Amino acid sequence: MLRHIEHIGIAVKDLHKANALYQVLLGCEPYKEELVETEQVVTSFFSTGEGKVELLMATSPESPIARFIEKRGEGLHHIAFDVANIHLEMERLRAAGFQLLQSEPKRGADNKLVCFIHPRSANGVLVELCQELPEDDRL
């Protein structure tokens, strides 16, 4: 079961400029910046109470974020939901006909296991499932 919105991901061209903009908008500084080499992206996280805002900037022209910005421009990239057991949720959603972009969850930013659902399975929205990594597996 999807428990709550974990974060909203926003694709940006310039993380420094976007951080400055969102600091003013949200009234707080980002609590974390992180390089996710496997996705060729640098992320920045802002806490917004229960949920978060994640800014994503490509580190390579071949990254999914660079391709997204090239096609659609900067803006809303995905919505992420917190789950208690990502393996069970992946199984449940696959059985319900959703197209998952990974067969197994992978390590994502901010100490999470993640899996994405293809936008064509969710009315044009890229959906991310997030499960908190156990303390022993964190970086």
Summary of the structure (lengths in Angstrom):
residues: 139
radius of gyration: 14.7
end to end distance: 26.6
largest distance: 43.0
contacts: 410
relative contact order: 0.20
helix: 29%
strand: 41%
